[in-house]
């Protein structure tokens, strides 16, 4: 079936749609890449500032919505003229500008043409229809992805990195941290008052000064529980040298208890031997003289079993692999200290 001018007009219309589609595709790819980067920026900001899942969803939706809007806007607004489409088809098909010439001659008024011009126009129209019968806009004007479209994948990788980034917890302002610290101090002070200042509250206090290393502390605990008086006296002397002028309230609870026990033992020993008892308020006196019993009592019975049990408990926690040997060692000492 021979081709007519109506078929030629449809051919140019299909070519125009393909030109519009190619330009709209390029615009959509540009919008997609920009939307991916913008969404990644929004998600990064959300992760760093705890913005919530709503902003994360907005960051993900920016890219597809922007690409769709750019595609529709460019396809609708961009309308190439028939002359531009014909010229593009002539260049791709190498038809020696038959389509452009046909459009130009078709627009001339019939009354203003001579017989020669009419004959030339008819011949040119016939040649154009013959050459255009084999033209296919899909082959001449293919819609392909541009070479730079690979960069859109990089923008997608950036967006994925933003989605995988963990959320950073928001830091409290200085005023809020100050209020929390005041609240903790108030609660701690209230608990100490409610407990009446007993032994349980002293054990929960955080020491400000630790004059002994763990090894020295363990050595003094073992010497303080020794049944021999001169060993305990040496332990008291060494402990006083280590403590120095540190206030009693600044010492750890276990060190404070051991020092008080040794001071009481020294006071009892002084009463038994007739030596002078250290006066209250001196550098050597830390315990309360009122706690010293008025009647002498055997030196080995002064809280020795209790101190041995404390030492055994502390050592057992640090050396669980020799718990049985420690139990036999300290059990023998407790039996000697409590014996008749």
C-alpha positions, 0 to 999 in steps of 0.5 A, a space after each residue: 500500500 503506497 504511503 500518503 501524506 497522512 502517514 507522513 504526518 503520523 511518522 513525524 508525530 511519532 518521532 516527536 513523541 520519542 524526542 519528548 520522551 528522551 528529553 524527559 528521561 534525561 531530566 528524570 535521571 538528573 532529578 533522581 540523582 539530585 533527589 538521592 543526594 538530597 535524601 541522603 543529606 536529610 537522613 544523615 541529619 536525622 541520624 545525627 540529631 534524632 529527627 525521627 522516622 518521619 524525616 527518614 521516610 521523607 528522605 527516601 521519598 524525595 528521589 522518586 517523587 522528584 524524578 516523576 515530577 521532572 519526567 511529567 513536567 518535561 514531557 508535557 512542556 517540551 513540544 518540538 516543532 515539526 520542522 525540528 523533528 523533520 530535520 532530525 529525521 533527515 539527519 538520522 536517515 540521511 534522506 538529503 532533507 526530503 522531509 524538511 523540504 516537503 514541509 516547506 513546500 507544503 506550506 506555500 499557497 497554491 495560488 502563488 505558485 507557477 506551473 513549474 513550481 507546482 510540478 516541482 512540489 508534486 515531484 518532491 512530494 512523491 520522492 519524499 513519500 517513497 523515501 519515507 516508506 522505510 523510515 522507522 522512528 524507533 530505529 532512528 531515534 532510540 531512547 537510551 540511557 545517557 553515559 553519565 546515568 551510571 553516576 546515579 548508582 553512586 548517589 544510591 550507594 550514598 543513600 544506602 549508607 545514610 540508611 544503614 548509619 546508626 542513630 546518634 543519641 542526642 546529648 543532654 544540655 549542660 543545664 539538664 546534666 546539672 539538674 540530674 547531678 543535683 537530683 542524684 546527690 539529693 537522693 543519695 543524701 536522703 537515703 543516708 539520712 533515712 538509714 540513720 548513718 549506719 554501717 550499710 550507708 558507710 559501705 555504700 559511700 564512694 571513697 575519695 582516697 585509696 592510700 593502699 594498693 590491692 596487694 598492700 590491702 590484702 597483706 594488712 588484712 591478713 596481718 590484722 587477723 593474726 593472733 600474735 599481738 606484735 604482728 597486729 601492732 606492726 600492721 597498725 604502725 604500717 597502716 598509720 604510716 600509709 594513711 598519714 593525715 587523711 581524714 577518717 571519713 575519706 577512707 574506704 569503709 573496709 580500711 576504716 573498719 580495720 583501722 578502728 579494730 586495730 586501734 581498739 586492740 592497741 588500747 586494750 593492749 595498753 591497758 593490760 601492759 600498763 602503757 599510756 593510752 593514746 589521747 583522743 584527738 592525737 594523730 595516732 588516735 582515730 577510734 573513740 576512747 569511749 569504745 574501749 572496755 573498762 575491764 581487760 579482756 584476752 587480746 586474741 578474743 578482741 573481734 579476731 574471729 570476725 576480722 578473720 572471717 572478713 579477710 577470708 571473704 575478701 580473699 576468697 572473692 579474689 582467689 576462687 580457685 584455692 577456696 578449699 585451701 583458704 577455708 582450711 587455713 582460716 578455719 584453723 585460725 578461727 578455731 584458735 582465736 575462739 578456743 578456751 
